[in-house]
Amino acid sequence: MRRRTKIAVAAALTAGAAAAAVTAAGLPAPESSEAAGSTPPAATADVRKETLVDSEDHDGSLGYGQTSTLVTRMSGTVTRLPATDATVKRGGALCHVDNDPVVLLYGSLPAYRDLTSGTEGADVLQFEKNLWALGYRGFTVDDEYTSATAAAVEDWQDDLGLPETGRVELGRVVYRPGQVRVDSHTTTAGAAVQPGEEMLRTTGTSRMAIVELDIGDQRLAEEGSPVTVTLPDGRTAAGKISEVETYVEEAENPNEEDVTGLRVTITFDEPPNGMNEASVTVAFTATRRENVLTVPVHALLALAEGGYGVEIVDGSATRIVAVETGLFANGRVEVSGGGLTEGTKVGVPS
């Protein structure tokens, strides 16, 4: 169960939510904004000009993001696997089956058929872009697999120690968006495998933090927003929200409702060094109001004619004035109107 530490009240509360906050603070019954008197309140507080920040801390995990499973399309014996935590780049071997490499290439379209002379399509274009990026030439990069492509493939196969057929059989290449990190093995060297069997799991190579939020915390989860990540050793790292996705967690008990939440991915300009995986604390900021007038939340009075006011204390005289409320944060509330200025004294419960 994740821990959540409240640092601030929700931003810009609606009138109903503000009323709830006022009620919770135990404020007196509604009064008229016309009211005035000569009996000062038991205690006062100053109107302050300050920056209010609506922020919350949430627990998260530092790692490399979600894993992707490599499933073989070939039959044979696993003869070699890369070490866990190793990085595999374009043209590198993700594993060896019958001592022949299964090669990583970059792209979003999964391999789904053999490629040979006469083949046409988007998968041909994707493969030829990779072949060109690996330094092989003599063909036109397009969606047609020609005899010139086949000749370049033979050179590639020769360099890999494969039979020089000029044909790329299904299962020889695997596509991922970019370089990958080997997260774990799901088989071992010497194991016999058939198409459809898992070989290993991979992740991206960039460290990131993942935080799961309640669906009601959506105000915190805006893509591109900056966050601060605190590591177990107390160091902090600046990050930003790169992705927000909604997930549904099915209830174990059929009588309970499924849980819907937000999975927030945070990336770093400079990933923290010295640790691959760890529990972290992420500080989210939803709203920031610079140089606004504020009073303690419990200084608010519910007015008989609606809305809220504060009791201004001027020496031994007092008067109640209506105010507009804005952001609630850290036990204070943004206020405007009523002739308030910085340093004005307002009544508060003792």
N, C-alpha and C positions, 0 to 999 in steps of 0.2 A: 504494500500500500504506500503510495507516494506521500510525502509530507509536504504541506504547504504552509508557509509563514505569511500571514497578512501584514503588509507594511503600510497599506493605505486603504481608505474606504473607496467604494466605487466612484468613478469619475462622473461629474455632472449629473447628479442624481435627479430623477424625475421628481415632480411635485409629490407624488405618492411615496417615493422612496425617501425623499427628504423629510416628509411628515413622519415616517417610521423612525428615521434617525433622531428627529426631535423628540418623539415620544419616548424612545429608548433612553434618551438623555435625561428624562424625568423633568422636563420643563413645565412651567406653570400653565394653567388654563389660558385659553385665548384672551388677549387683551386688545383694547382699541388703540390704534396708533395715535389717537388724540390724547391718550392718557398722559398726565404729568403729575409730578409730586415733589415733595420736599424731603421725603425720607429716603436717604441713600440706601442702596442694597448692601447686603452683608459683605460682599466682595466685588472687586472690579478687575478688569483685564484691559490691556492696551490694544487698540487697533494697530496691527503691524502690517508693514509692507514687506512682502517676501515672495519667494518662488515656491509654489505648491507643486508637488510631484505625486501623481497617482502611480504607485509602483508596487510590485509584489515579487517575493522570492518563491521559486519553485524548484523542487529537486529534479535532477535530470541525470543522464548518463553520458559520459564521454567515450567515444569509440569511433568506428568507421562506418556507421550506418547499417542499413539492412543488408543481409547476406543474399547472395545469388548462388543457386546450385548448378554445378556443371554436370549435365547428364550425357553419357556417352551415346553416340549413334553407331558405334562400331562393336564388333565382337573380337575377343582376343584376351590376352593376358596383360595385366597392368605391370609394366616393367620399371617405371620411374614416376615419382611424384615430386613436385617442388616442395621445398621446406615451408612450413607454416610461417606466416608473416613475410614471406618473400613477395617481391613485386614482379609481375609479369607484364612486359610491354608488347607493343605490336610486333608480331613476327616471332615472339617467344613461345616456348612450349608450356602448355598448361598441364600436360601429362604425356606419358608415352605408353602406347598400346602396341604390343608385339615389337617393342623397341623403336617404333616410329612415332614422331611427335604429333600431338594434336595442337594446332597453332592458333594463337590468339590474334584476331584482327579486329579493327574498330568499325563499328556500325550499329545501327538500330534494328536492321532487318535480320531475323534469324536465318541461318542456312537451312534450306529445306529440300534441296535436290542436288544431284551431280551437276557440275559445270563442265561443258565440253564444247568443241567447235560446233557452231550453229546455234548455241543457246543464246537467247535474248531475254532481257528483262532488267528490273531494278537491282536484282541480286548480282547480276553480272557487273553493272556499273559500280556497285559497292565493293565487289571483290577487286576490280581493276584499279580503283582508287587506292586500295591498300597495296596492291602489287607495285604500283607506281611509287607510292610513299616509301616502300622498302628498297627502292633503287633499281627496279627492273624496267627496261625500256623496250622500244621496238614495236609498240602497239599503240593504238588510239584509245584513250580512256572514254568509253561510251557504254551503251547497253548491249553491245554485240560481242560475243566471244568468238573471235576469228582465229585463223591459223597463226596470225602474229601473236595473239594472246597466248595461244597454246605453246608457242615457242618460248615466250617469256616464262611461262609456267614451268616448262622443262628445266630452264636455268634455275628457277626457284627450288624445284624439287631436287635438283642435283646438289644445291647448297645445303639442303636439309637432310640429305642422305636417303631420299625417297626414290622409288622407281620413276624414271623420267617418262611419264605417260602423256603429259600435256593435258591431263584431265584431273579435275579436283573432285574427288569422291565425297559424298555426304558424310560428315563426321570428321573430316580432316581439319576443317577450320571452325572456330567458334567466334561469334561476334559479341563484343561488349562495347559500351559507349567510349571507353578509354582504358587506360592501364588498370590492372586489378591487383589486389593484395590477397594472398592465399590465407583464408581464415582458418580452415580446418580440413582434414581429410575424412571422407566417408567410405573409403576403401583402402586397401594396402597393396604395396608392391607384391606381385605374385598371385594376386586374386584374378580369377577368370571372370570376365564381364560380358554382358550381352547388351544390345541396344536398349536404352531406357533406364539403365542403372546409374545411380549417383556415383560421382568420382570425388568431388571436393566442393567446398563452398568458398566463395570469394566475396570481397567487398571492394568498395572504392579505396583509393589510397590516401584520401584527405580525411583528417580527423574532424569530427563534428560532434555536437552535443544534441541529444534527443530529449525532449520534454513532453510529457503527456499532460494536457490541461483539461479541466472540465469544459463542457460546451459553453457554459455561462461565462467563461473567461475569454471569450472571443475578442474582447476589446484589447487584450494584451498581445494578441497573435496577428500582427500585421506584417506582411512580407516586406523586407527591407528595413524594418525597425532595428535600431541598435540594442544590444543587451550586454550585460556584464556577467561573465562566468567566473565563479570562485572555485578554485581547485582544492583538493583535500589538504594540500600543504599551505593553504592560505594565499597563494598567488592568484592574481586575477588576469583574465584575458578578455579583450574586446571582441565581440562577435556581432553577427546580425542574423535576423530571421530570413532564411533562404527559401523555406517551403513550409506550408501549413496544409495538412490534410485531415479530413474527418475520418474517424474510424469507429467501428461498432464492435463492442465486446459482448459476445453472447453470454447471457446469464446461465450459470450452472444449474440453477433451480428453475424449472419451468414456470413456477409461480412468481418469479421475479422478472423484472423488465431488463432488457438489454441496456448496456451502458454505452452512450455515445460521447465521444471525446474528441479532442484535437491533438494530433501528433505534430509537434513543432520541431523542425530541423534548423539547427544553428551552425553556421560556418564561421571560420576565422580567417582574417587577413594573415595573421601569424599564428599558426597552430601551437598550442602549448607543448613544450618539450618535456621529455623525461617520463612520460606515461602514455600508454596506449589506450587503456580502458580504466575508468574511474567514475565514482559518483561525484557529481558536482552540484553546485547551487547556481541557478540562473536568475538574475535580477531583470525583470521586465518593467518597462515604463510605458504606461498607456497614454498619459496626458501630463503635460508640463505647462504651468501657467507662470510666466515671469512677472515679477514686480506687481503683484496684486495686493489689495487690502484684504486682510483676514482677521477673523475673530474666532475664539474657541466655539466649537459646535454647540456647547451647552449655553452659550450666550444668546442663541436664537430664541425668540418668543413667537408662538403661534398667534397670529392676529385674528380678531373676531371677524374682520371683513375679508379674511383670506390672505394667504402668503405669510411672510415672516418679517419680524422686526428685531431691533435691539434696543436696550434701555441705555441711553446716553446719560452719563453722570458728569455734571458740571458743578463742582463744588458741592453744595448741599442740595442743589436742584437736580431733578432727573426728568427726562422725557423719553417717550418711546417713539421711534421712527421706523418706517417701513424700509426694508432693504431687499435687493435682488441677490439671490444666492447663485454661486457658480460651482466650482470644483470643491469637493470634500476630500480632505487628505490629512493624515497624521493628526486627527483630532481637531483640525481647524477647517474653516470654510471660507471660501472667497465671497466677499460681499461688496456691493456697490450701492450708491444712492444714499439718501438720508443725510446728506451733508457730512458724511464721515471723512476724516482725514487721518493720516498716520499719527498715532499718539493719543487719539480720542479715547476716553475711558468709557467702557461699557460694563453694565452689571452682569455678574455671573453668580450662580448658586454658591453658597459657602461650602 
